[in-house]
Amino acid sequence: MARVEGMPPGVVSPTTLRLLAASLGSESPLPPFTGLQRLPDPSASANLPPDMRERIEYGQLANPLPYALQNDYSRDLRSRDIPALRITNDRLEALVLPGLGGRLWSLRDLAVDQDLLFTNRSLQFANFALTDAWFAGGIEWNLGSTGHSASTCRPVFTGSVSSSRGAALRIWEWERTRDLVFSVDLLMPADRALLLAFVRIRNPDPEPKPLYWWTNIAVPEEPGVRVLAPATQAWRTTYDGSIASVEIPFADNPATDISYPLSAQGAADYFFQVSTERRPWIAAVQADGRGLVQTSTVQLRGRKLFLWGTAAGGQHWQEWLCGPESRYLEIQAGLATTQLEHLRLEGNAEISWAEAYAPIEAAPTAVHDSWPDALAEVTELVALAIPDEQLDECHHWWRAEVADAGPQQITAGSGAGKAELLVRGKDPDGLPGTPFGQPQSDGFRHLVALARTGEVDQDVAGAEVLVPPITDHWKAVLDRATEGWWGQLMLAIRSHARGDLEEARLGYLRSAKIRSTPWAARGLSQLAVARGDHAGAADLYARAVAQAPSSLPLLVEVTDQLLTTGRSAACLAMIDAAPARISAHGRVVLQRIRALLAVGRVDDARALLESGIEVPDLREGETLGTLWQAAYGDRPLPYRYDFRMRPTSSNELGMLAASEQSR
């Protein structure tokens, strides 16, 4: 179990969490011009309401720029000290991880000495977020676009805010894909088993922007657990890409009723269609009638159940993320009905709401009764925890007294907010309640210097800033740096991101003429691929790898391109020439197996599979079934390689392979 070293209860205080944790590693130097996600296709679902279809088609991100990918983590768990912040009122105790997106890691009911959340025994990263790295457990704050936010494994600002109702812990940051500012204030009223979270999102610009928010709450998935929400219908999305409306209750008995998540085989999302006439809430209750309820003011209308299912693939994913004998599910709350939708936040506007978390306890027969009777029981428990009018009053009080109050900063987030406000001609500390003037020391300091003085050290900036801001606010600032290789590279990447490929090509060439770098060669390689010039792309990629032989993301991208274009022998040669530390990485070994199979060296491929490979950045929804079938035909897929998100029998593997190749 984790060991916590902290200060006495009653205040917001720094502490340390001792955990088995993987190293997150460094950010990728390769700007991600495409996204990592594969979303369901709404055109395949004829029964979607027109307004819902419109919200699904609005605001989708093509890529997570200007964020870099975080894909350098390993699966080597070691005991590490993780900085944390503690907030308590002697009834509950919460721990927050400021270096990892402000994740609310645990919420403990002190009366029964039990965690209300699923608190992971280890910190293991996996490829689930918009920028890759993600980890399971706790309560996660997701702003941006469909998926786990880009800030989920990045530092955020935190601070303590005094109020007439006690100290609040504020979490805040500048979200860069949308240029929105978010904050979450955590407050525990005195002598009550209740955690309040006040969420605020602001648009600092005059133009409207797509708006996406989901709060993801991991809870233990123990035998008999049931998930309840005040709805009679839900939208179901599964990993075959379908969207369908289903009735609630999901079945006539607990053996097949998906409100009991352990009755499901495959992974799925269930988005409850909560009536606008009912207070939104969602609860997970265990077999003994104890559990956690989350409720909110009406602005946060959406509610969702995510379950892994009991098939081998879902079980393996849980083990991959959490270790053996650990299972969790997620209850979630969002602004829209589903996570495929985006709302609209008008220019210079903001939105806020209040969320409440409370332990509940009922007679087991009451919450495991028929769906209507169980809903009635939990509705009463929610009203006892915090009545509707009281939660509304708390929200109004917070807006009036706390929202704009200046926090006493505890930890620093990124320099993005400071840089973005400066480039807009605004004071970095001028946004009430969310000062950005004292960030951590990161690459944004070079952009701040460029904005203020018009000067920058090209070589120093080039070592720390390889993914530039891409909005029009930065054009005039970055134009000041065009005399150097880094400035030209930044302009080329910005043009590339906008789809101005000819201007991008010229920028990469100008940068390379001033100084030959692997990053300009990589950009030219991608443009060659876009033109269909695969031979030219291979030559350019070879030049890039020769200049950065220890860059794992670069080698993975190069070998993937060689395999895609049928250059398997060249792929093997590239891997053989790589440093041993790089060629031994699980993702590169996977590329080697693909290449061996393509050139007919089946026995060599089988030998690697038999010895066991581990791919740290295996993607959500990615499966090794196709690779296994190519090596062994109909031989059953072993558990260690089974990451299928839906039940798949061995005779379905051929169809699965065809489906994956089409993606």
C-alpha positions as CSV (number, residue, x, y, z in Angstrom):
1,M,0.0,0.0,0.0
2,A,1.0,3.6,-0.5
3,R,2.6,5.5,2.4
4,V,1.6,9.1,3.0
5,E,3.8,11.5,4.9
6,G,2.0,14.8,5.7
7,M,0.9,17.5,8.0
8,P,-1.9,17.5,10.6
9,P,-5.5,17.6,9.2
10,G,-7.6,20.7,8.8
11,V,-5.7,22.7,6.1
12,V,-4.6,22.3,2.6
13,S,-1.1,21.0,2.9
14,P,1.8,19.6,0.9
15,T,2.6,15.9,1.4
16,T,4.4,13.0,-0.3
17,L,2.9,9.9,-1.7
18,R,5.2,6.9,-1.9
19,L,4.2,4.7,-4.9
20,L,5.5,2.2,-7.3
21,A,5.6,4.3,-10.4
22,A,7.0,4.3,-13.9
23,S,9.1,7.1,-15.3
24,L,7.2,9.4,-17.6
25,G,10.2,10.3,-19.7
26,S,10.6,13.2,-22.0
27,E,8.3,14.7,-24.5
28,S,8.5,13.7,-28.2
29,P,10.4,16.1,-30.4
30,L,8.0,15.2,-33.3
31,P,5.0,17.5,-33.8
32,P,1.9,15.3,-34.0
33,F,0.2,16.4,-37.2
34,T,-2.4,13.6,-36.9
35,G,-4.4,12.4,-33.9
36,L,-4.1,9.2,-31.9
37,Q,-7.8,8.4,-31.6
38,R,-10.3,6.5,-33.7
39,L,-13.8,7.8,-32.9
40,P,-17.1,6.2,-33.8
41,D,-18.6,7.4,-37.1
42,P,-21.9,9.1,-36.5
43,S,-22.9,8.7,-40.2
44,A,-23.3,4.9,-39.5
45,S,-26.0,5.6,-36.9
46,A,-29.3,6.7,-38.5
47,N,-31.2,7.1,-35.2
48,L,-29.2,10.1,-33.8
49,P,-31.2,13.2,-33.2
50,P,-30.2,16.1,-35.6
51,D,-29.0,18.4,-32.8
52,M,-26.8,15.6,-31.4
53,R,-25.4,14.8,-34.8
54,E,-24.5,18.5,-35.2
55,R,-22.7,18.6,-31.9
56,I,-20.8,15.5,-32.9
57,E,-19.7,16.9,-36.2
58,Y,-18.7,20.2,-34.5
59,G,-15.3,20.9,-32.9
60,Q,-13.4,17.6,-33.5
61,L,-9.6,18.0,-33.2
62,A,-7.5,16.8,-36.1
63,N,-4.5,16.6,-33.8
64,P,-3.4,17.7,-30.3
65,L,-1.1,20.5,-31.4
66,P,0.4,22.6,-30.0
67,Y,1.1,19.9,-27.4
68,A,3.9,17.4,-27.9
69,L,3.3,13.7,-27.4
70,Q,4.3,12.0,-24.1
71,N,5.4,8.6,-25.3
72,D,8.8,8.0,-23.7
73,Y,7.5,6.2,-20.5
74,S,8.4,2.7,-19.6
75,R,6.8,-0.1,-17.6
76,D,9.6,-0.3,-15.1
77,L,8.0,0.3,-11.7
78,R,10.1,1.7,-8.9
79,S,9.3,3.1,-5.5
80,R,9.1,6.9,-6.1
81,D,8.1,9.9,-4.0
82,I,5.2,11.7,-5.8
83,P,4.4,15.2,-4.6
84,A,0.8,15.5,-3.4
85,L,-1.5,18.0,-1.7
86,R,-3.8,17.0,1.1
87,I,-7.2,18.4,2.0
88,T,-9.3,17.2,4.9
89,N,-12.2,18.1,7.2
90,D,-11.8,15.2,9.6
91,R,-14.6,13.3,7.8
92,L,-13.0,12.9,4.4
93,E,-9.4,13.1,3.3
94,A,-8.4,13.8,-0.4
95,L,-5.0,13.6,-2.0
96,V,-4.3,15.6,-5.3
97,L,-1.3,15.1,-7.6
98,P,-0.3,18.6,-8.9
99,G,2.4,17.2,-11.2
100,L,-0.1,14.9,-13.0
101,G,-3.0,17.1,-14.1
102,G,-4.3,17.8,-10.6
103,R,-5.7,14.2,-10.5
104,L,-7.7,13.7,-7.3
105,W,-5.8,10.5,-6.4
106,S,-7.8,9.3,-3.4
107,L,-10.9,10.3,-1.4
108,R,-11.0,8.5,1.9
109,D,-14.0,8.2,4.2
110,L,-12.3,8.5,7.6
111,A,-15.3,7.1,9.6
112,V,-14.9,3.7,8.0
113,D,-11.3,4.0,6.9
114,Q,-12.2,3.2,3.3
115,D,-11.4,4.9,0.0
116,L,-14.4,5.9,-2.0
117,L,-12.5,5.9,-5.2
118,F,-10.4,3.3,-7.0
119,T,-6.9,4.2,-5.9
120,N,-4.3,2.5,-8.0
121,R,-1.5,0.6,-6.2
122,S,0.9,1.8,-8.9
123,L,1.4,4.7,-11.3
124,Q,1.6,3.0,-14.7
125,F,1.3,5.0,-17.9
126,A,-0.4,3.8,-21.0
127,N,-1.4,5.3,-24.4
128,F,-5.0,6.5,-23.7
129,A,-4.8,10.3,-23.8
130,L,-4.9,12.9,-26.5
131,T,-1.1,13.2,-26.2
132,D,-0.6,9.5,-25.3
133,A,0.4,9.1,-21.6
134,W,-2.4,8.4,-19.1
135,F,-2.9,6.5,-15.9
136,A,-5.9,4.8,-14.2
137,G,-7.5,5.8,-10.9
138,G,-9.0,8.7,-9.0
139,I,-10.9,11.7,-10.4
140,E,-9.6,13.2,-13.6
141,W,-10.5,16.6,-15.1
142,N,-10.8,16.5,-18.9
143,L,-11.0,19.7,-20.9
144,G,-10.3,20.0,-24.6
145,S,-11.8,17.3,-26.9
146,T,-13.0,13.8,-26.9
147,G,-10.7,11.7,-24.8
148,H,-8.4,12.1,-21.8
149,S,-7.0,15.6,-21.8
150,A,-3.6,16.7,-22.9
151,S,-3.0,18.0,-19.4
152,T,-3.6,14.7,-17.6
153,C,0.1,13.9,-17.2
154,R,1.4,17.5,-17.0
155,P,2.0,19.8,-14.1
156,V,-0.8,22.3,-13.2
157,F,-1.0,25.3,-11.0
158,T,-2.3,24.8,-7.5
159,G,-3.0,27.1,-4.6
160,S,-4.9,27.6,-1.4
161,V,-7.8,30.0,-1.3
162,S,-9.3,31.3,2.0
163,S,-13.0,31.6,2.4
164,S,-15.7,32.0,5.0
165,R,-16.4,28.3,4.7
166,G,-12.8,27.0,5.0
167,A,-9.8,26.7,2.8
168,A,-10.2,25.6,-0.8
169,L,-7.6,23.9,-3.0
170,R,-7.5,25.5,-6.4
171,I,-6.2,23.7,-9.5
172,W,-5.8,25.8,-12.7
173,E,-4.1,25.8,-16.1
174,W,-4.2,27.1,-19.6
175,E,-5.5,24.4,-22.0
176,R,-3.6,24.8,-25.3
177,T,-5.6,23.0,-27.9
178,R,-8.5,25.4,-27.4
179,D,-6.8,28.3,-25.6
180,L,-9.3,28.0,-22.7
181,V,-8.6,28.6,-19.0
182,F,-10.0,26.1,-16.4
183,S,-10.0,26.0,-12.7
184,V,-11.3,23.5,-10.1
185,D,-11.8,24.5,-6.5
186,L,-12.0,21.7,-4.0
187,L,-13.7,22.4,-0.7
188,M,-14.8,20.2,2.2
189,P,-17.5,21.8,4.4
190,A,-16.9,21.5,8.1
191,D,-18.1,18.3,9.8
192,R,-19.7,16.9,6.7
193,A,-18.7,13.9,4.6
194,L,-18.9,16.0,1.5
195,L,-16.4,17.2,-1.1
196,L,-17.4,20.1,-3.3
197,A,-15.7,20.8,-6.7
198,F,-16.4,24.2,-8.3
199,V,-15.4,24.1,-12.0
200,R,-14.9,27.2,-14.1
201,I,-13.9,27.5,-17.8
202,R,-13.2,30.8,-19.4
203,N,-12.7,31.9,-23.0
204,P,-10.1,34.7,-23.0
205,D,-10.6,35.5,-26.7
206,P,-13.4,37.2,-28.7
207,E,-14.1,34.3,-31.0
208,P,-16.4,31.3,-29.9
209,K,-14.7,28.0,-29.3
210,P,-15.7,24.3,-29.0
211,L,-16.3,23.3,-25.4
212,Y,-15.8,19.8,-24.0
213,W,-15.6,18.8,-20.4
214,W,-15.9,15.4,-18.6
215,T,-15.1,14.5,-15.0
216,N,-14.0,10.9,-14.9
217,I,-14.3,9.1,-11.6
218,A,-12.7,5.6,-11.1
219,V,-14.4,3.4,-8.5
220,P,-13.7,-0.2,-7.4
221,E,-15.4,-2.9,-9.5
222,E,-16.1,-5.4,-6.9
223,P,-18.5,-8.4,-7.1
224,G,-22.1,-7.1,-6.9
225,V,-21.3,-3.4,-7.7
226,R,-24.1,-1.6,-9.4
227,V,-24.1,1.8,-11.3
228,L,-27.3,3.9,-11.1
229,A,-28.3,7.2,-12.8
230,P,-31.7,8.9,-13.1
231,A,-32.5,7.8,-16.7
232,T,-34.5,5.2,-18.6
233,Q,-32.5,5.3,-21.8
234,A,-28.8,5.4,-22.7
235,W,-26.6,5.8,-25.7
236,R,-24.1,2.9,-26.0
237,T,-20.8,3.1,-27.9
238,T,-18.6,0.1,-28.3
239,Y,-15.2,-0.6,-29.9
240,D,-16.7,-1.8,-33.1
241,G,-17.6,1.9,-33.8
242,S,-21.3,1.7,-33.3
243,I,-23.7,4.1,-31.5
244,A,-27.0,2.7,-30.4
245,S,-29.8,3.7,-28.0
246,V,-30.7,1.1,-25.4
247,E,-33.5,0.9,-22.8
248,I,-32.9,0.9,-19.1
249,P,-33.0,-1.4,-17.2
250,F,-30.6,-3.1,-19.5
251,A,-32.1,-6.6,-18.8
252,D,-34.5,-8.4,-16.5
253,N,-32.0,-10.0,-14.1
254,P,-28.6,-9.1,-12.7
255,A,-26.9,-11.9,-14.7
256,T,-27.3,-9.9,-17.9
257,D,-28.1,-6.4,-16.5
258,I,-25.3,-4.0,-17.5
259,S,-26.0,-1.8,-14.5
260,Y,-24.1,-4.6,-12.9
261,P,-20.9,-4.1,-14.9
262,L,-19.4,-7.5,-14.2
263,S,-22.2,-9.0,-16.2
264,A,-20.8,-7.5,-19.4
265,Q,-18.3,-9.3,-21.5
266,G,-17.0,-6.5,-23.8
267,A,-15.9,-3.0,-23.0
268,A,-18.5,-0.3,-23.7
269,D,-19.6,3.2,-22.8
270,Y,-23.2,3.9,-21.6
271,F,-24.2,7.6,-21.8
272,F,-27.3,8.0,-19.7
273,Q,-30.0,10.2,-21.2
274,V,-30.8,12.2,-18.0
275,S,-34.0,14.1,-18.2
276,T,-33.7,17.9,-17.9
277,E,-36.5,17.7,-15.3
278,R,-34.3,15.7,-12.9
279,R,-31.3,16.6,-10.9
280,P,-28.2,14.9,-12.6
281,W,-26.3,12.3,-10.5
282,I,-24.6,9.0,-10.8
283,A,-23.7,6.5,-8.2
284,A,-21.7,3.3,-7.8
285,V,-23.0,1.1,-4.9
286,Q,-21.3,-2.1,-3.8
287,A,-23.0,-5.3,-2.8
288,D,-23.3,-4.2,0.8
289,G,-25.1,-1.0,-0.1
290,R,-22.2,1.3,0.5
291,G,-20.9,3.5,-2.3
292,L,-20.1,6.9,-3.8
293,V,-22.5,9.4,-5.4
294,Q,-21.6,12.3,-7.6
295,T,-24.1,15.0,-8.3
296,S,-23.9,18.6,-9.7
297,T,-25.8,21.7,-10.6
298,V,-27.8,21.5,-13.9
299,Q,-25.0,22.8,-16.1
300,L,-23.2,19.4,-16.0
301,R,-26.0,17.3,-17.5
302,G,-24.3,14.2,-19.0
303,R,-23.6,11.0,-17.1
304,K,-21.8,7.9,-18.2
305,L,-20.7,4.4,-17.2
306,F,-17.5,3.0,-18.7
307,L,-16.8,-0.7,-18.1
308,W,-14.0,-3.0,-19.3
309,G,-16.1,-6.2,-19.4
310,T,-15.1,-9.6,-18.2
311,A,-13.6,-11.0,-21.5
312,A,-9.9,-11.8,-21.5
313,G,-9.0,-8.5,-23.3
314,G,-10.7,-6.3,-20.7
315,Q,-9.3,-8.3,-17.9
316,H,-5.8,-8.0,-19.4
317,W,-6.1,-4.2,-19.8
318,Q,-7.1,-3.8,-16.1
319,E,-4.1,-5.9,-15.2
320,W,-1.9,-3.9,-17.5
321,L,-3.0,-0.6,-16.0
322,C,-3.4,-1.6,-12.3
323,G,-1.6,-4.9,-11.6
324,P,-3.1,-8.3,-10.8
325,E,-6.4,-8.6,-9.0
326,S,-7.3,-5.0,-9.4
327,R,-10.5,-3.9,-11.2
328,Y,-12.2,-0.6,-11.6
329,L,-15.0,1.0,-13.6
330,E,-15.6,4.7,-14.3
331,I,-18.7,6.8,-13.5
332,Q,-18.4,10.1,-15.4
333,A,-20.1,13.5,-15.7
334,G,-20.0,15.9,-18.6
335,L,-21.4,19.0,-20.3
336,A,-23.0,17.1,-23.2
337,T,-24.9,13.9,-23.4
338,T,-22.0,12.0,-24.9
339,Q,-18.3,12.4,-25.2
340,L,-18.5,12.6,-29.0
341,E,-20.2,16.0,-28.7
342,H,-18.8,19.5,-28.3
343,L,-20.8,22.5,-27.1
344,R,-20.0,26.1,-27.9
345,L,-18.4,28.7,-25.6
346,E,-19.0,32.2,-26.8
347,G,-16.2,34.8,-27.0
348,N,-15.1,36.3,-23.7
349,A,-17.6,34.1,-22.0
350,E,-17.4,31.6,-19.2
351,I,-19.3,28.7,-17.7
352,S,-19.2,27.3,-14.2
353,W,-20.9,24.6,-12.1
354,A,-20.7,22.8,-8.8
355,E,-20.1,19.1,-8.3
356,A,-20.6,17.2,-5.0
357,Y,-19.1,13.9,-3.9
358,A,-20.5,12.0,-0.9
359,P,-20.4,8.5,0.5
360,I,-23.8,6.8,0.7
361,E,-25.1,3.8,2.6
362,A,-28.4,2.0,2.1
363,A,-29.9,-1.4,2.8
364,P,-28.5,-3.7,0.1
365,T,-32.0,-4.8,-0.9
366,A,-33.0,-1.1,-1.5
367,V,-30.2,-0.3,-4.0
368,H,-30.3,-3.8,-5.6
369,D,-34.0,-3.7,-6.1
370,S,-35.8,-3.0,-9.4
371,W,-34.4,-0.1,-11.4
372,P,-37.2,2.4,-10.4
373,D,-37.1,1.5,-6.8
374,A,-33.3,1.6,-6.6
375,L,-33.3,5.1,-8.3
376,A,-35.9,6.3,-5.8
377,E,-33.7,5.1,-2.9
378,V,-30.5,6.8,-4.2
379,T,-32.4,10.0,-5.1
380,E,-33.4,10.3,-1.4
381,L,-29.8,9.6,-0.3
382,V,-28.5,12.4,-2.7
383,A,-31.0,14.8,-1.2
384,L,-29.8,13.9,2.3
385,A,-26.2,14.4,1.3
386,I,-26.9,17.8,-0.3
387,P,-30.3,19.1,-1.2
388,D,-30.8,20.7,-4.7
389,E,-31.3,24.2,-3.3
390,Q,-28.2,23.9,-1.0
391,L,-25.9,22.9,-3.9
392,D,-27.3,25.8,-6.0
393,E,-26.7,28.2,-3.0
394,C,-23.1,26.8,-2.7
395,H,-22.5,27.6,-6.3
396,H,-23.8,31.1,-6.0
397,W,-21.8,31.7,-2.8
398,W,-18.6,30.5,-4.5
399,R,-19.2,32.7,-7.6
400,A,-19.7,35.7,-5.4
401,E,-17.0,35.2,-2.7
402,V,-14.4,32.7,-4.0
403,A,-14.2,32.4,-7.8
404,D,-12.1,35.6,-8.3
405,A,-10.2,35.4,-5.1
406,G,-6.4,35.2,-5.5
407,P,-4.9,31.9,-4.5
408,Q,-1.7,31.5,-2.5
409,Q,0.3,29.5,-5.0
410,I,1.6,26.2,-3.9
411,T,2.9,24.5,-7.2
412,A,3.6,25.9,-10.6
413,G,2.1,24.8,-13.9
414,S,3.3,25.4,-17.4
415,G,4.4,28.8,-18.9
416,A,1.7,28.6,-21.5
417,G,-0.7,30.9,-19.7
418,K,1.9,33.6,-19.2
419,A,3.1,33.4,-22.8
420,E,-0.4,33.4,-24.2
421,L,-1.6,36.3,-22.2
422,L,1.5,38.3,-23.0
423,V,1.1,37.8,-26.7
424,R,-2.4,39.1,-26.4
425,G,-1.1,42.2,-24.6
426,K,-2.5,41.2,-21.3
427,D,-1.1,40.9,-17.8
428,P,-0.2,37.3,-17.0
429,D,-1.6,37.9,-13.5
430,G,-4.6,39.8,-14.7
431,L,-7.1,37.0,-15.1
432,P,-9.0,37.1,-11.7
433,G,-8.4,33.9,-9.7
434,T,-5.9,32.3,-12.0
435,P,-2.6,34.0,-12.0
436,F,0.0,32.7,-14.5
437,G,2.9,35.0,-13.7
438,Q,5.0,32.5,-11.8
439,P,5.1,29.3,-13.9
440,Q,7.7,26.5,-13.8
441,S,10.9,27.0,-15.8
442,D,10.1,25.4,-19.2
443,G,10.5,26.2,-22.9
444,F,7.8,28.9,-22.8
445,R,10.4,31.2,-21.3
446,H,12.0,31.5,-24.7
447,L,8.6,32.5,-26.2
448,V,8.1,35.0,-23.5
449,A,11.5,36.5,-24.1
450,L,10.8,36.6,-27.8
451,A,7.4,38.3,-27.3
452,R,9.0,40.9,-24.9
453,T,12.3,41.7,-26.6
454,G,12.1,40.3,-30.1
455,E,15.2,38.3,-29.4
456,V,15.9,34.6,-28.7
457,D,18.8,32.2,-28.6
458,Q,18.0,29.9,-31.5
459,D,20.1,27.0,-30.2
460,V,18.9,27.1,-26.6
461,A,15.3,27.5,-27.7
462,G,15.8,24.8,-30.3
463,A,16.7,22.3,-27.6
464,E,13.5,23.0,-25.6
465,V,10.8,24.2,-28.0
466,L,10.2,21.9,-30.9
467,V,6.5,22.2,-31.1
468,P,5.4,25.9,-31.4
469,P,2.2,27.7,-30.7
470,I,0.1,27.5,-33.8
471,T,-2.6,30.2,-33.5
472,D,-2.5,33.5,-35.4
473,H,-1.7,35.4,-32.1
474,W,1.9,34.1,-32.5
475,K,2.6,34.9,-36.1
476,A,4.1,38.4,-35.6
477,V,6.1,37.2,-32.6
478,L,7.6,34.2,-34.4
479,D,8.3,36.3,-37.5
480,R,10.9,38.0,-35.5
481,A,13.0,34.9,-35.3
482,T,13.1,34.0,-39.0
483,E,16.8,34.7,-39.4
484,G,17.7,31.5,-37.6
485,W,17.2,27.8,-38.1
486,W,14.8,27.4,-35.2
487,G,12.6,30.3,-36.2
488,Q,12.3,28.9,-39.8
489,L,11.5,25.5,-38.3
490,M,8.8,27.0,-36.1
491,L,7.2,28.8,-39.1
492,A,7.4,25.6,-41.2
493,I,5.6,23.5,-38.5
494,R,2.9,26.2,-38.2
495,S,2.4,26.1,-41.9
496,H,2.3,22.3,-41.9
497,A,-0.3,22.3,-39.1
498,R,-2.5,24.8,-41.1
499,G,-2.3,22.6,-44.2
500,D,-0.2,25.1,-46.2
501,L,2.2,22.4,-47.3
502,E,4.2,24.3,-49.9
503,E,5.0,27.1,-47.4
504,A,5.9,24.4,-44.9
505,R,8.3,22.8,-47.4
506,L,10.0,26.1,-48.1
507,G,10.3,26.7,-44.4
508,Y,11.8,23.3,-43.7
509,L,14.3,23.8,-46.5
510,R,15.3,27.3,-45.3
511,S,15.8,25.9,-41.8
512,A,17.9,23.0,-43.1
513,K,20.0,25.4,-45.2
514,I,20.9,27.4,-42.0
515,R,21.5,24.3,-40.0
516,S,20.8,20.7,-40.9
517,T,18.6,19.1,-38.2
518,P,16.7,15.8,-38.0
519,W,13.5,17.8,-37.3
520,A,13.5,19.6,-40.6
521,A,14.4,16.4,-42.4
522,R,11.5,14.7,-40.6
523,G,9.1,17.5,-41.7
524,L,10.2,17.2,-45.3
525,S,9.7,13.4,-45.0
526,Q,6.1,13.8,-44.0
527,L,5.5,16.2,-46.8
528,A,7.0,13.7,-49.2
529,V,4.6,11.0,-47.9
530,A,1.7,13.3,-48.4
531,R,2.8,13.7,-52.1
532,G,3.1,10.0,-52.5
533,D,6.9,10.2,-52.9
534,H,7.7,7.2,-50.7
535,A,11.2,6.8,-52.1
536,G,12.0,10.4,-51.3
537,A,10.5,10.1,-47.9
538,A,12.6,7.1,-47.1
539,D,15.8,9.0,-48.1
540,L,14.8,12.0,-46.0
541,Y,13.9,9.8,-43.0
542,A,17.2,8.0,-43.3
543,R,18.9,11.4,-43.1
544,A,16.9,12.3,-40.0
545,V,17.7,9.0,-38.2
546,A,21.4,9.4,-39.0
547,Q,21.3,12.7,-37.2
548,A,19.2,11.5,-34.2
549,P,19.9,7.8,-33.9
550,S,18.7,7.7,-30.2
551,S,15.3,9.2,-30.9
552,L,12.8,6.4,-30.2
553,P,9.8,8.3,-31.6
554,L,11.6,9.0,-34.8
555,L,12.7,5.4,-35.3
556,V,9.1,4.2,-34.7
557,E,7.7,6.6,-37.2
558,V,10.3,5.8,-39.8
559,T,9.9,2.0,-39.5
560,D,6.1,2.4,-39.6
561,Q,6.4,4.3,-42.9
562,L,8.8,1.7,-44.4
563,L,6.4,-1.1,-43.4
564,T,3.4,0.7,-44.8
565,T,5.1,1.1,-48.1
566,G,6.4,-2.4,-48.4
567,R,10.0,-1.7,-47.6
568,S,10.3,-4.4,-45.0
569,A,14.0,-5.2,-45.7
570,A,14.9,-1.6,-45.3
571,C,12.9,-1.5,-42.0
572,L,15.0,-4.5,-40.6
573,A,18.2,-2.8,-41.7
574,M,17.1,0.4,-39.9
575,I,16.3,-1.4,-36.7
576,D,19.6,-3.4,-36.8
577,A,21.6,-0.2,-37.1
578,A,19.8,1.4,-34.1
579,P,21.4,1.6,-30.7
580,A,20.7,-1.5,-28.6
581,R,18.6,0.5,-26.0
582,I,16.3,1.7,-28.8
583,S,16.1,-1.5,-30.8
584,A,15.1,-3.5,-27.7
585,H,12.1,-1.2,-27.0
586,G,8.9,-3.2,-27.2
587,R,7.4,-1.0,-29.9
588,V,10.5,-1.4,-32.1
589,V,10.5,-5.2,-31.4
590,L,6.9,-5.2,-32.6
591,Q,8.0,-3.4,-35.8
592,R,10.8,-6.0,-36.2
593,I,8.2,-8.8,-36.0
594,R,6.0,-7.2,-38.6
595,A,9.0,-6.8,-40.9
596,L,10.1,-10.4,-40.4
597,L,6.7,-11.7,-41.3
598,A,6.6,-9.5,-44.4
599,V,9.9,-10.9,-45.7
600,G,8.9,-14.5,-44.9
601,R,11.1,-15.1,-41.9
602,V,8.2,-16.6,-39.9
603,D,10.3,-18.7,-37.6
604,D,12.3,-15.6,-36.5
605,A,9.1,-13.7,-35.9
606,R,7.6,-16.6,-33.9
607,A,10.8,-16.8,-31.8
608,L,10.4,-13.2,-30.7
609,L,6.7,-13.7,-30.0
610,E,7.4,-16.8,-28.0
611,S,10.1,-15.0,-25.9
612,G,7.5,-12.4,-25.0
613,I,7.3,-8.7,-26.0
614,E,5.9,-5.9,-24.0
615,V,4.9,-2.7,-25.8
616,P,4.7,0.2,-23.2
617,D,2.7,2.5,-25.4
618,L,0.1,0.0,-26.6
619,R,-2.9,2.1,-27.6
620,E,-6.4,1.8,-26.3
621,G,-8.3,-0.4,-28.8
622,E,-5.0,-1.6,-30.3
623,T,-4.7,-5.4,-30.5
624,L,-1.9,-7.8,-31.3
625,G,-4.4,-10.3,-32.7
626,T,-3.6,-9.6,-36.3
627,L,0.1,-10.0,-35.8
628,W,-0.4,-13.3,-34.0
629,Q,-2.7,-14.6,-36.7
630,A,-0.1,-13.8,-39.4
631,A,2.5,-15.8,-37.4
632,Y,0.4,-18.7,-36.2
633,G,-2.8,-18.8,-38.2
634,D,-5.7,-20.1,-36.1
635,R,-3.7,-20.9,-33.1
636,P,-5.5,-19.2,-30.1
637,L,-4.2,-15.8,-29.1
638,P,-2.4,-16.1,-25.7
639,Y,-3.6,-14.0,-22.8
640,R,-0.5,-12.0,-22.6
641,Y,-1.2,-10.6,-26.1
642,D,-5.0,-10.3,-25.7
643,F,-6.0,-6.7,-25.5
644,R,-9.2,-7.0,-27.5
645,M,-11.8,-4.5,-26.3
646,R,-14.7,-6.8,-27.3
647,P,-15.1,-10.6,-27.0
648,T,-13.7,-12.2,-30.1
649,S,-13.6,-15.9,-30.8
650,S,-10.7,-17.4,-32.7
651,N,-12.8,-17.8,-35.9
652,E,-13.4,-14.0,-35.8
653,L,-9.7,-13.1,-36.0
654,G,-9.8,-13.0,-39.8
655,M,-12.6,-10.4,-39.7
656,L,-10.7,-8.5,-37.0
657,A,-7.6,-8.4,-39.1
658,A,-9.5,-7.1,-42.1
659,S,-11.1,-4.4,-39.9
660,E,-7.8,-3.3,-38.4
661,Q,-6.1,-3.1,-41.8
662,S,-8.9,-0.9,-43.0
663,R,-8.2,1.5,-40.2
